[in-house]
Amino acid sequence: MISTAIRVARVGSAAELAAAVLMMAGFPAIMVAALIPSVPAFAAATAVTYLADHYLHRQGSYLINRLSKVRAGLSIRFLIRQLLLILLLARLDLSNNLIFYGATACFIAFYGLQAPHGALVTLIRNRRRLPVATRNVDLASRIRIPDAPPMGLLNRSAEKMLHLDLAAVVGVVVAAAMDSTLPGFIGIGVTIALGSLYVLALMPYVSKRKIPPTADEVLAKVDDWLRDYKPETVLYFSGSKDSAYQVNMWLETMEQLVSRPLIILRERVILQNLAPTTVPVICVPGGVHLMNMDLSTVRVALYAANVGKNIHLLRVPTMKHVFIGHGDSDKLASVNPFSKAYDEVWVAGRAGRDRYAIADVGVRDEDIVEVGRPQLAPIQTRQGAADGPRGGAADGRCPTVLYAPTWEGWDGDPGNTSLMLAGENIVQTLLKADPPVRVLYKPHPFTGTVLAKAGAAHQKVTALIEAAAAERATDPRFQADAAAQATAKAELARIEARLAALAGNGGEKGDEAEATRDGVVDVAKYEEIARLRGEWNDAYWRSFPVWEHRVVTGAEPRLYDCFNVSDAMVSDISSVVSDFIASGKPYAVTDSAELGVEEFKRQNTAVRAATILSNRATELGELLDAVRDPAADPLAEDRVELKQYLLGPDEPASIEQFNTAVANLAIKAEARNVGQESRPAASTAEATTKA
């Protein structure tokens, strides 16, 4: 029942739901207390609403955002409390008392301060909002961008300002209870003084000395930087906050380009969620600003997603445009008809080329280039993983099986993911396997965002694994090396402390403008962080027993790290399967839509070397047999062939293939531009000859 209420109210937890109920019940309680009148009851109910309101704001509650849509926004809630306090004074026969007039005048004056406060905050934010935001672009030497105001002044400013009424409210309530005006006027004085000081503190930041340059000046300096840097290859991306992973997966590849790379983003929220990189990044929200930007040296533009805003760069004829996507799978997104808008489409292997041919969506075969998947370089093969900290059947009898289902998809089709129809069966079968296996469960980060049923299935699977882990910890067959784990945990603590120190040394920038000014990466620090993250991953897997079942969520450890410590995987139709094939290890895919084995394999190339599971998951024994006896694995040779078909040859390395493709396309772009430049001269010469 509580979970249903949480879902309906769109709150994140039972505590958040309780705070919401208390806040909404608190206001009627305040009114009743004012009418009775009862000062203690009024004080208690008021305190509850203050605390609940503050908690919901701190949690970023969806409910708080919705209240403003029904005329119960932040300012209204504070105003209601103040009016009810005036009502309390009237019901206490204090309407002719000085405290009544003082409280009324205070709240009117306090609301009079809201206008200049709100205007100043808005003005400061608007003037400091540059037309572009950058990382790894040296603008500090080209343009003056003043320091941001202290974040304490601007962050949650409306809430902070309104809460200054607390001194007056407390003082007036105490005055009513004590029948003395002194506490009330002290509180009133404190509220008016603090509100005035808040407004005065903001005023210096609207002076000319504290205001960044105009949009035109900033854009001109960005163009100056572009002319000096001369970018040659651009990674272009537009999307929502949740799609940031689609551009993040290409950052390391961009860092390894031979040509000069640049990343162009269209949404500020993507920049905020962009992983650290050494590549220059320019976020240009305005389409007109982007179209006027000097990108004359760019010859190749790479697109990781098919979105409407791509047209703002696709219109530039001096560069060649390439769709590289954000995964390689048999989903319909991998053969989007929009792809024919690009000069070329780059796929991992022959399978990608064949998909377009079969789909017949207008992408010509000669425009498809096979470049492999550079992102898969960290994935270790069965032999390579065995040399790692926890690769292979580490204890000789307890292999690791990764369950990595995809999410339910935007259309909510139950056949998209195995989680809802087969998840419990898969996990229960693995947990009951004899000889035993270890289960790692890493759900898709979007799980449950569209269908509540998927979220509920995730919770059930999580509960099963956690219960099995607790039971296994008491099983005498499984012994833990407490000393080794303690050492690993100490290493984790040391590494995390160092990572926190490195992040702290960089400091959080005051605002986007300041981050743009100072956002040039410290390469030495960046490299140290990368090394520490590798050490963290190693220590993480050693910090608990090799046989312990585990639910792995969050950004760390990464999916590929889970690949490397697993001996097999169970998943669904998604790029996860294609990526895992790079390891050469056994895998199973669930036919959640119940197409049948032959039809399922016909429609989905990536499952041709997989153990196909029904929703009952009774076929898992075949996968486990292949894990326990690799020599008798009937699909081993099929996986080798499929790997090359899907991902291309191992040699040359994928990053070399990628760089070659970039260089070849840049030559085509340059040839086109030279041809265009020579046409006017040729036309002039021809006209002269005829004359």
C-alpha positions as CSV (number, residue, x, y, z in Angstrom):
1,M,0.0,0.0,0.0
2,I,2.8,2.4,0.9
3,S,4.7,1.6,-2.3
4,T,1.5,2.3,-4.3
5,A,1.1,5.7,-2.5
6,I,4.8,6.5,-3.2
7,R,4.3,5.8,-6.9
8,V,1.0,7.8,-7.1
9,A,2.5,10.8,-5.3
10,R,5.7,10.5,-7.3
11,V,7.9,10.7,-4.2
12,G,11.1,8.8,-3.8
13,S,10.8,7.1,-0.4
14,A,8.5,6.4,2.5
15,A,10.2,9.3,4.5
16,E,9.4,11.7,1.6
17,L,5.8,10.5,1.5
18,A,5.5,11.0,5.3
19,A,6.9,14.5,5.0
20,A,4.4,15.3,2.2
21,V,1.5,14.0,4.2
22,L,2.6,16.0,7.3
23,M,3.0,19.2,5.3
24,M,-0.4,18.9,3.7
25,A,-2.1,18.0,6.9
26,G,-0.2,20.6,8.8
27,F,-1.9,23.6,7.2
28,P,-5.4,22.7,8.1
29,A,-4.1,21.9,11.6
30,I,-2.6,25.4,11.8
31,M,-6.0,26.9,10.8
32,V,-7.9,24.9,13.4
33,A,-5.3,25.9,16.1
34,A,-5.7,29.6,15.1
35,L,-9.5,29.4,15.3
36,I,-9.7,27.6,18.7
37,P,-7.3,29.5,19.5
38,S,-4.4,27.4,20.9
39,V,-0.9,28.8,20.9
40,P,0.9,25.5,21.7
41,A,-1.1,23.6,19.0
42,F,-0.4,26.5,16.5
43,A,3.3,26.4,17.3
44,A,3.5,22.6,16.9
45,A,1.6,22.5,13.6
46,T,3.6,25.4,12.2
47,A,6.9,23.7,13.2
48,V,5.7,20.5,11.4
49,T,5.0,22.4,8.2
50,Y,8.3,24.2,8.3
51,L,10.3,21.1,8.8
52,A,8.4,19.0,6.2
53,D,8.5,21.8,3.6
54,H,12.3,22.1,4.2
55,Y,12.9,18.4,3.9
56,L,10.9,18.1,0.7
57,H,12.9,20.9,-0.8
58,R,16.2,19.3,0.2
59,Q,15.0,16.1,-1.4
60,G,14.1,17.9,-4.7
61,S,10.6,16.3,-4.3
62,Y,8.5,16.1,-7.4
63,L,5.5,16.9,-5.2
64,I,6.9,20.3,-4.3
65,N,7.3,21.2,-8.0
66,R,3.7,20.2,-8.7
67,L,2.3,22.3,-5.8
68,S,3.1,25.5,-7.7
69,K,0.9,24.2,-10.6
70,V,-2.2,24.2,-8.3
71,R,-1.5,27.7,-6.8
72,A,0.1,26.3,-3.7
73,G,3.7,27.3,-4.5
74,L,6.5,28.2,-2.1
75,S,5.5,31.9,-1.5
76,I,1.8,31.0,-1.0
77,R,2.6,28.5,1.7
78,F,4.7,31.0,3.6
79,L,2.0,33.7,3.2
80,I,-0.7,31.3,4.5
81,R,1.3,30.6,7.6
82,Q,1.7,34.3,8.2
83,L,-2.0,35.1,7.6
84,L,-3.0,32.3,10.0
85,L,-0.6,33.8,12.6
86,I,-2.5,37.2,12.2
87,L,-5.7,35.2,12.6
88,L,-4.4,33.6,15.8
89,L,-3.6,37.1,17.2
90,A,-7.1,38.3,16.4
91,R,-8.7,35.3,18.0
92,L,-6.6,35.9,21.1
93,D,-8.1,39.4,21.3
94,L,-4.8,41.0,20.5
95,S,-6.1,42.9,17.5
96,N,-5.7,46.2,19.3
97,N,-2.3,45.2,20.7
98,L,0.9,46.7,19.3
99,I,2.2,43.2,18.4
100,F,-0.8,42.7,16.0
101,Y,0.1,45.9,14.1
102,G,3.8,45.0,14.3
103,A,3.3,41.6,12.9
104,T,1.1,42.9,10.1
105,A,3.5,45.6,9.1
106,C,6.4,43.1,9.3
107,F,4.9,40.6,6.9
108,I,3.9,43.4,4.5
109,A,7.4,44.8,4.6
110,F,8.9,41.4,4.3
111,Y,7.0,40.7,1.2
112,G,8.1,44.1,-0.1
113,L,11.6,42.8,0.1
114,Q,10.8,39.8,-2.0
115,A,10.5,41.8,-5.2
116,P,14.0,43.4,-5.2
117,H,15.5,40.1,-3.9
118,G,13.9,38.1,-6.7
119,A,14.8,40.7,-9.3
120,L,18.4,40.8,-8.2
121,V,18.7,37.0,-8.2
122,T,17.1,36.7,-11.7
123,L,19.3,39.6,-13.1
124,I,22.5,38.1,-11.7
125,R,21.7,34.6,-13.1
126,N,20.6,35.9,-16.5
127,R,23.7,38.1,-16.9
128,R,26.0,35.3,-15.9
129,R,24.4,32.9,-18.3
130,L,26.8,32.9,-21.2
131,P,25.6,31.9,-24.7
132,V,28.1,29.0,-24.6
133,A,29.6,26.9,-21.8
134,T,33.0,25.2,-22.3
135,R,35.4,22.7,-20.9
136,N,39.1,22.6,-21.8
137,V,38.8,25.8,-23.8
138,D,41.1,28.6,-22.7
139,L,38.9,31.6,-22.5
140,A,40.4,33.0,-19.4
141,S,43.3,34.5,-21.4
142,R,41.0,36.0,-23.9
143,I,38.1,37.5,-22.0
144,R,37.3,38.7,-18.5
145,I,34.8,36.6,-16.7
146,P,34.4,37.7,-13.0
147,D,34.0,35.4,-10.1
148,A,30.5,34.1,-9.3
149,P,28.7,35.3,-6.2
150,P,29.0,33.0,-3.3
151,M,26.7,30.0,-4.0
152,G,25.1,30.5,-0.6
153,L,23.5,33.7,-2.0
154,L,22.0,32.2,-5.2
155,N,21.5,28.5,-4.4
156,R,17.8,27.9,-3.3
157,S,17.6,31.7,-2.9
158,A,13.8,31.9,-2.7
159,E,13.5,29.3,-0.1
160,K,16.3,30.9,2.0
161,M,14.8,34.3,1.8
162,L,11.3,33.1,2.7
163,H,12.6,31.2,5.7
164,L,13.9,34.4,7.2
165,D,10.3,34.9,8.4
166,L,11.0,32.2,11.0
167,A,12.4,34.7,13.5
168,A,9.3,36.9,13.3
169,V,6.9,34.0,13.5
170,V,8.7,32.5,16.5
171,G,8.9,35.9,18.2
172,V,5.2,36.7,17.6
173,V,4.1,33.2,18.8
174,V,6.2,33.6,22.0
175,A,4.8,37.1,22.5
176,A,1.3,35.7,22.2
177,A,2.0,33.0,24.7
178,M,3.8,35.3,27.2
179,D,1.5,38.3,26.8
180,S,4.6,40.4,26.2
181,T,5.4,42.3,23.0
182,L,9.2,42.3,23.5
183,P,9.9,38.8,22.0
184,G,7.7,39.6,19.1
185,F,9.4,42.9,18.2
186,I,12.8,41.2,18.6
187,G,11.8,38.6,16.1
188,I,10.3,41.2,13.7
189,G,13.5,43.2,13.9
190,V,15.6,40.1,13.1
191,T,13.5,39.1,10.1
192,I,13.5,42.6,8.5
193,A,17.2,43.1,9.2
194,L,18.2,39.8,7.7
195,G,15.9,40.3,4.7
196,S,17.4,43.7,4.1
197,L,21.0,42.4,4.5
198,Y,20.3,39.6,2.0
199,V,19.1,42.2,-0.6
200,L,22.1,44.4,0.1
201,A,24.5,41.5,-0.2
202,L,23.3,40.8,-3.8
203,M,23.5,44.4,-5.0
204,P,27.3,44.5,-5.7
205,Y,26.9,41.6,-8.2
206,V,24.9,43.6,-10.6
207,S,27.6,46.3,-11.0
208,K,29.5,46.5,-14.3
209,R,32.7,45.1,-12.7
210,K,30.9,41.9,-11.6
211,I,29.0,41.3,-14.9
212,P,30.5,39.0,-17.6
213,P,30.9,40.3,-21.2
214,T,28.0,40.4,-23.6
215,A,26.9,37.3,-25.6
216,D,28.5,38.8,-28.8
217,E,31.8,39.3,-27.1
218,V,31.9,35.8,-25.7
219,L,31.0,34.2,-29.1
220,A,33.7,36.3,-30.8
221,K,36.3,35.0,-28.4
222,V,35.1,31.4,-28.8
223,D,35.5,31.9,-32.6
224,D,39.0,33.3,-31.9
225,W,39.9,30.1,-30.0
226,L,38.4,27.9,-32.7
227,R,40.6,29.6,-35.3
228,D,43.7,29.0,-33.2
229,Y,42.8,25.5,-32.2
230,K,41.6,24.5,-35.7
231,P,39.4,21.5,-34.8
232,E,39.2,18.8,-37.5
233,T,36.8,16.2,-36.1
234,V,33.7,17.0,-34.1
235,L,31.6,14.8,-31.9
236,Y,28.1,16.4,-31.9
237,F,25.5,15.4,-29.3
238,S,22.0,16.5,-28.2
239,G,19.7,14.8,-25.8
240,S,18.2,14.6,-22.3
241,K,20.0,14.2,-19.0
242,D,19.4,10.5,-19.0
243,S,21.1,10.1,-22.4
244,A,24.4,11.5,-21.3
245,Y,25.9,8.0,-21.3
246,Q,25.5,8.0,-25.1
247,V,28.1,10.7,-25.5
248,N,30.2,9.6,-22.5
249,M,30.9,6.2,-24.2
250,W,32.8,8.0,-27.0
251,L,35.0,10.3,-24.9
252,E,37.9,7.9,-24.7
253,T,37.8,7.3,-28.4
254,M,37.8,11.0,-29.1
255,E,40.9,11.4,-26.9
256,Q,42.7,8.8,-29.0
257,L,41.9,10.5,-32.4
258,V,44.9,11.5,-34.5
259,S,43.0,14.5,-35.8
260,R,42.3,17.4,-33.5
261,P,39.0,16.6,-31.7
262,L,36.2,18.8,-30.5
263,I,32.9,17.9,-28.7
264,I,29.8,20.1,-29.3
265,L,26.9,19.7,-27.0
266,R,23.5,21.3,-27.3
267,E,22.1,21.0,-23.8
268,R,23.6,22.4,-20.6
269,V,22.3,19.4,-18.6
270,I,24.4,17.1,-20.8
271,L,27.5,19.2,-20.0
272,Q,26.7,18.9,-16.3
273,N,26.6,15.1,-16.7
274,L,29.6,14.8,-19.0
275,A,32.3,12.5,-17.8
276,P,35.8,14.0,-17.3
277,T,37.8,14.3,-20.5
278,T,40.8,16.1,-22.0
279,V,39.0,16.9,-25.2
280,P,37.8,20.5,-25.7
281,V,34.0,20.8,-25.2
282,I,31.7,23.6,-26.3
283,C,28.0,23.6,-25.2
284,V,25.9,25.8,-27.6
285,P,22.2,25.7,-26.6
286,G,21.2,28.3,-29.3
287,G,20.8,27.0,-32.8
288,V,21.6,30.4,-34.3
289,H,24.7,30.7,-32.3
290,L,25.9,27.2,-33.5
291,M,25.1,28.0,-37.1
292,N,27.2,31.2,-36.9
293,M,30.1,29.5,-35.2
294,D,33.4,29.3,-37.1
295,L,33.8,25.6,-37.8
296,S,35.5,26.1,-41.1
297,T,38.4,23.8,-40.2
298,V,36.2,20.8,-39.3
299,R,36.2,18.1,-41.9
300,V,34.4,15.2,-40.1
301,A,31.3,15.5,-37.8
302,L,30.3,12.4,-35.8
303,Y,26.8,11.9,-34.4
304,A,26.0,9.5,-31.6
305,A,22.2,9.9,-31.7
306,N,19.5,10.6,-34.2
307,V,17.8,13.8,-32.9
308,G,16.1,16.8,-34.4
309,K,18.8,19.3,-33.4
310,N,21.3,17.4,-35.6
311,I,20.0,19.5,-38.5
312,H,21.8,22.6,-37.2
313,L,25.2,21.0,-38.0
314,L,24.1,18.7,-40.8
315,R,23.4,21.8,-42.9
316,V,27.1,22.6,-43.1
317,P,28.5,21.4,-46.4
318,T,32.2,21.8,-45.7
319,M,32.3,18.8,-43.5
320,K,31.3,15.2,-43.9
321,H,28.7,13.8,-41.5
322,V,28.8,10.4,-40.0
323,F,26.3,8.5,-37.8
324,I,28.3,6.4,-35.3
325,G,25.4,5.6,-32.9
326,H,25.7,4.7,-29.2
327,G,25.6,0.9,-29.4
328,D,25.5,-2.0,-31.7
329,S,22.4,-4.3,-31.5
330,D,19.5,-5.7,-33.5
331,K,17.1,-3.1,-32.1
332,L,15.2,-0.9,-34.6
333,A,17.3,2.1,-33.5
334,S,20.3,0.5,-35.2
335,V,18.6,0.9,-38.6
336,N,16.8,4.2,-38.2
337,P,15.7,5.6,-41.6
338,F,17.1,9.0,-40.5
339,S,20.6,7.5,-41.0
340,K,20.4,8.2,-44.7
341,A,20.8,11.9,-43.9
342,Y,24.5,11.3,-43.2
343,D,27.3,11.0,-45.7
344,E,28.4,7.7,-44.1
345,V,27.2,5.3,-41.4
346,W,29.9,3.6,-39.4
347,V,29.1,0.2,-37.9
348,A,31.2,-2.3,-35.9
349,G,31.3,-5.2,-38.4
350,R,29.6,-6.9,-41.3
351,A,26.5,-7.5,-39.2
352,G,25.8,-3.7,-39.1
353,R,26.1,-3.5,-42.9
354,D,23.7,-6.4,-43.4
355,R,21.2,-5.0,-41.0
356,Y,20.8,-1.9,-43.2
357,A,20.6,-4.0,-46.3
358,I,17.8,-6.2,-44.8
359,A,15.9,-3.2,-43.3
360,D,16.0,-1.4,-46.7
361,V,15.6,2.1,-45.2
362,G,17.6,4.0,-47.9
363,V,21.1,3.7,-46.5
364,R,23.3,2.7,-49.4
365,D,25.9,0.0,-48.9
366,E,28.7,2.1,-50.3
367,D,28.0,4.6,-47.5
368,I,28.6,2.1,-44.7
369,V,32.0,1.7,-43.2
370,E,33.1,-1.0,-40.8
371,V,35.2,0.4,-38.0
372,G,34.9,-2.0,-35.1
373,R,34.0,-0.8,-31.6
374,P,36.9,1.1,-30.0
375,Q,35.0,1.2,-26.7
376,L,35.4,-2.6,-26.3
377,A,39.1,-2.5,-25.8
378,P,38.8,-2.8,-22.0
379,I,36.8,-6.1,-22.3
380,Q,39.0,-9.1,-21.6
381,T,38.7,-12.5,-23.2
382,R,38.3,-15.6,-21.2
383,Q,42.1,-16.1,-21.1
384,G,42.8,-12.5,-20.4
385,A,40.2,-12.3,-17.6
386,A,41.8,-15.4,-15.9
387,D,44.9,-13.3,-15.3
388,G,42.9,-10.5,-13.6
389,P,42.1,-10.1,-9.9
390,R,38.9,-12.2,-10.0
391,G,38.6,-13.6,-13.5
392,G,37.5,-17.1,-14.4
393,A,36.2,-19.6,-11.8
394,A,38.4,-18.0,-9.2
395,D,38.0,-20.5,-6.5
396,G,37.8,-23.5,-8.8
397,R,34.2,-24.4,-8.1
398,C,32.1,-21.2,-8.1
399,P,31.9,-19.5,-11.5
400,T,30.3,-16.1,-11.8
401,V,27.2,-15.5,-13.9
402,L,26.2,-11.9,-14.7
403,Y,22.6,-11.1,-15.2
404,A,22.3,-7.8,-17.0
405,P,18.8,-7.2,-18.4
406,T,17.9,-4.2,-20.5
407,W,15.1,-1.8,-19.5
408,E,11.5,-1.9,-20.6
409,G,11.9,0.6,-23.4
410,W,9.8,3.7,-24.2
411,D,6.9,1.7,-25.6
412,G,6.7,-0.6,-22.5
413,D,6.6,-3.8,-24.6
414,P,7.1,-6.7,-22.2
415,G,9.2,-8.4,-24.8
416,N,11.9,-5.7,-24.5
417,T,13.3,-7.0,-21.2
418,S,13.4,-10.4,-19.5
419,L,13.1,-8.8,-16.1
420,M,9.3,-8.7,-15.9
421,L,8.5,-12.1,-17.3
422,A,11.6,-14.2,-16.6
423,G,13.8,-12.3,-14.2
424,E,12.8,-14.2,-11.0
425,N,13.0,-17.5,-12.8
426,I,16.5,-16.7,-14.1
427,V,17.8,-15.6,-10.8
428,Q,16.2,-18.4,-8.8
429,T,17.6,-21.0,-11.2
430,L,21.1,-19.5,-10.9
431,L,20.9,-19.3,-7.1
432,K,19.8,-22.9,-6.8
433,A,22.5,-24.2,-9.3
434,D,24.4,-27.3,-8.2
435,P,27.4,-27.0,-8.3
436,P,26.9,-23.5,-7.1
437,V,27.6,-20.3,-9.0
438,R,27.9,-16.7,-8.0
439,V,25.3,-14.2,-9.3
440,L,26.0,-10.6,-10.2
441,Y,23.0,-8.5,-11.1
442,K,23.5,-5.2,-12.9
443,P,20.2,-3.7,-14.0
444,H,19.9,-1.1,-16.7
445,P,19.9,2.4,-15.1
446,F,16.5,3.3,-16.7
447,T,14.8,0.2,-15.2
448,G,11.3,1.1,-13.9
449,T,11.2,4.6,-15.4
450,V,8.4,3.7,-17.8
451,L,6.7,0.7,-16.2
452,A,6.1,0.4,-12.5
453,K,5.9,-3.4,-13.1
454,A,9.5,-3.4,-14.2
455,G,10.6,-1.5,-11.1
456,A,8.7,-4.0,-8.9
457,A,10.4,-6.9,-10.7
458,H,13.8,-5.3,-10.1
459,Q,13.0,-5.0,-6.4
460,K,12.0,-8.7,-6.2
461,V,15.2,-9.8,-8.0
462,T,17.3,-7.6,-5.7
463,A,15.6,-9.1,-2.6
464,L,16.2,-12.6,-3.9
465,I,19.9,-12.0,-4.4
466,E,20.4,-10.2,-1.1
467,A,18.6,-13.0,0.8
468,A,20.7,-15.6,-1.0
469,A,23.9,-13.7,-0.2
470,A,23.0,-13.6,3.5
471,E,22.3,-17.3,3.5
472,R,25.5,-18.2,1.7
473,A,27.5,-16.2,4.2
474,T,26.4,-18.6,6.9
475,D,27.1,-21.7,4.8
476,P,30.2,-23.5,6.1
477,R,31.1,-24.6,2.5
478,F,32.0,-21.0,1.8
479,Q,34.9,-19.6,3.6
480,A,35.9,-15.9,3.5
481,D,39.4,-14.6,3.8
482,A,38.7,-11.9,6.3
483,A,42.3,-10.6,6.3
484,A,42.4,-10.2,2.5
485,Q,39.0,-8.5,2.5
486,A,40.0,-6.1,5.3
487,T,43.1,-5.2,3.3
488,A,41.1,-4.6,0.2
489,K,38.6,-2.5,2.1
490,A,41.4,-0.4,3.5
491,E,42.7,0.1,0.0
492,L,39.2,1.2,-1.1
493,A,39.1,3.7,1.7
494,R,42.5,5.1,0.8
495,I,41.7,5.3,-2.9
496,E,38.3,6.9,-2.3
497,A,39.9,9.4,0.1
498,R,42.5,10.3,-2.6
499,L,39.8,10.6,-5.3
500,A,37.8,12.9,-3.0
501,A,40.9,15.0,-2.4
502,L,41.6,15.3,-6.1
503,A,38.0,16.3,-6.7
504,G,38.1,18.7,-3.8
505,N,41.3,20.3,-5.0
506,G,39.6,21.2,-8.3
507,G,36.8,22.8,-6.4
508,E,33.2,23.2,-7.5
509,K,32.9,26.2,-9.7
510,G,30.6,28.9,-8.5
511,D,28.5,28.8,-11.6
512,E,28.6,27.8,-15.2
513,A,30.4,31.0,-16.3
514,E,33.1,30.5,-13.7
515,A,33.4,26.8,-14.7
516,T,33.7,27.9,-18.4
517,R,36.5,30.3,-17.4
518,D,38.5,27.8,-15.3
519,G,37.4,24.5,-16.9
520,V,40.7,23.4,-18.4
521,V,41.5,20.0,-17.2
522,D,44.7,19.3,-15.2
523,V,46.1,16.5,-17.3
524,A,48.3,15.1,-14.5
525,K,45.3,15.0,-12.1
526,Y,43.2,13.4,-14.9
527,E,45.7,10.7,-15.4
528,E,46.0,10.0,-11.7
529,I,42.3,9.7,-11.3
530,A,42.2,7.2,-14.2
531,R,44.9,5.2,-12.6
532,L,43.1,5.3,-9.2
533,R,39.9,4.2,-10.7
534,G,41.6,1.1,-12.1
535,E,43.0,0.4,-8.6
536,W,39.6,1.0,-7.1
537,N,38.0,-1.5,-9.4
538,D,40.7,-4.1,-8.5
539,A,40.2,-3.5,-4.8
540,Y,36.4,-3.5,-5.0
541,W,36.3,-7.1,-6.4
542,R,38.7,-8.2,-3.7
543,S,36.8,-6.5,-0.9
544,F,34.2,-9.3,-0.6
545,P,34.3,-13.1,-1.1
546,V,34.6,-14.6,-4.6
547,W,31.4,-16.5,-4.0
548,E,29.2,-13.6,-2.7
549,H,26.2,-12.8,-4.7
550,R,26.1,-9.1,-5.5
551,V,23.7,-6.4,-6.8
552,V,25.8,-3.9,-8.7
553,T,24.2,-0.5,-9.4
554,G,25.5,3.0,-10.0
555,A,28.3,4.1,-12.2
556,E,31.0,2.1,-10.5
557,P,31.9,-0.7,-11.1
558,R,31.2,-0.3,-14.8
559,L,29.4,-2.9,-16.9
560,Y,32.7,-3.9,-18.6
561,D,34.3,-4.4,-15.2
562,C,31.4,-6.9,-14.5
563,F,32.1,-8.6,-17.8
564,N,35.7,-9.1,-16.9
565,V,35.0,-10.8,-13.6
566,S,32.2,-13.0,-15.0
567,D,32.4,-16.4,-16.7
568,A,29.1,-16.0,-18.5
569,M,26.2,-13.6,-18.9
570,V,22.4,-13.7,-19.2
571,S,20.9,-10.6,-20.9
572,D,18.3,-9.4,-23.5
573,I,18.4,-8.0,-27.0
574,S,20.6,-4.9,-26.6
575,S,24.1,-3.6,-27.3
576,V,25.1,-5.3,-24.0
577,V,25.0,-8.7,-25.8
578,S,27.0,-7.4,-28.7
579,D,29.6,-6.0,-26.3
580,F,29.8,-9.1,-24.2
581,I,30.5,-11.2,-27.4
582,A,33.9,-9.4,-27.5
583,S,34.9,-11.5,-24.4
584,G,34.3,-14.8,-26.2
585,K,32.6,-16.1,-23.1
586,P,29.3,-18.1,-23.1
587,Y,26.1,-16.1,-22.9
588,A,22.4,-16.6,-22.9
589,V,19.6,-14.4,-24.2
590,T,15.9,-14.6,-23.2
591,D,13.2,-14.9,-25.8
592,S,10.8,-12.9,-23.7
593,A,8.4,-12.3,-26.6
594,E,8.3,-16.1,-27.1
595,L,9.1,-16.0,-30.8
596,G,10.6,-19.5,-30.7
597,V,14.3,-20.4,-31.0
598,E,14.6,-20.4,-34.8
599,E,12.6,-17.2,-35.3
600,F,14.4,-15.5,-32.5
601,K,17.8,-16.3,-34.0
602,R,16.6,-15.2,-37.4
603,Q,15.5,-11.8,-36.2
604,N,18.5,-11.2,-33.9
605,T,22.0,-11.7,-35.2
606,A,23.6,-11.4,-31.8
607,V,21.9,-14.5,-30.4
608,R,23.1,-16.9,-33.0
609,A,25.8,-18.2,-30.7
610,A,23.8,-17.9,-27.5
611,T,21.9,-20.3,-25.3
612,I,18.3,-19.2,-25.9
613,L,16.1,-19.0,-22.8
614,S,12.4,-19.3,-22.5
615,N,10.6,-17.2,-19.8
616,R,10.8,-20.3,-17.5
617,A,14.6,-20.2,-17.9
618,T,14.8,-24.0,-17.9
619,E,17.6,-23.9,-20.5
620,L,20.1,-22.3,-18.1
621,G,21.7,-25.7,-17.5
622,E,23.2,-25.6,-21.0
623,L,24.9,-22.3,-20.2
624,L,26.2,-23.5,-16.9
625,D,27.6,-26.7,-18.4
626,A,29.5,-24.6,-21.0
627,V,31.0,-22.6,-18.1
628,R,32.0,-25.5,-16.0
629,D,33.6,-27.4,-18.9
630,P,34.9,-25.0,-21.6
631,A,36.3,-27.9,-23.6
632,A,32.8,-29.3,-24.2
633,D,31.2,-25.9,-25.0
634,P,29.2,-26.6,-28.2
635,L,28.9,-22.9,-29.1
636,A,32.6,-21.9,-28.7
637,E,33.4,-21.9,-32.4
638,D,30.1,-20.2,-33.2
639,R,31.0,-17.3,-30.8
640,V,34.4,-16.8,-32.5
641,E,32.7,-16.5,-35.9
642,L,29.9,-14.3,-34.6
643,K,32.4,-12.0,-32.8
644,Q,34.1,-11.2,-36.1
645,Y,30.8,-10.8,-37.9
646,L,29.4,-8.4,-35.4
647,L,32.5,-6.5,-34.3
648,G,35.0,-6.9,-37.1
649,P,38.5,-8.4,-37.0
650,D,40.8,-8.1,-34.0
651,E,43.5,-6.7,-36.2
652,P,44.1,-3.9,-36.8
653,A,42.9,-2.6,-33.5
654,S,39.5,-0.9,-33.7
655,I,40.9,2.5,-32.8
656,E,43.2,2.2,-35.7
657,Q,40.3,1.4,-38.0
658,F,38.4,4.3,-36.6
659,N,41.2,6.8,-37.1
660,T,41.7,5.5,-40.7
661,A,38.0,6.0,-41.4
662,V,38.2,9.6,-40.0
663,A,41.3,10.3,-42.2
664,N,39.7,8.9,-45.3
665,L,36.5,10.9,-44.9
666,A,38.5,14.1,-44.1
667,I,40.2,13.6,-47.5
668,K,36.8,13.4,-49.2
669,A,35.6,16.5,-47.4
670,E,38.7,18.4,-48.4
671,A,38.4,17.2,-52.0
672,R,34.8,18.4,-52.1
673,N,35.8,21.9,-50.7
674,V,38.7,22.3,-53.1
675,G,36.3,21.4,-56.0
676,Q,33.8,24.0,-54.9
677,E,36.5,26.7,-54.6
678,S,37.8,25.9,-58.1
679,R,34.4,26.2,-59.7
680,P,34.1,30.0,-59.8
681,A,37.6,30.3,-61.2
682,A,36.8,27.8,-63.9
683,S,33.5,29.6,-64.7
684,T,35.3,32.9,-65.0
685,A,38.0,31.4,-67.3
686,E,35.4,29.8,-69.5
687,A,33.5,33.1,-69.8
688,T,36.7,35.0,-70.7
689,T,37.5,32.4,-73.4
690,K,34.1,32.7,-75.0
691,A,34.4,36.5,-74.9
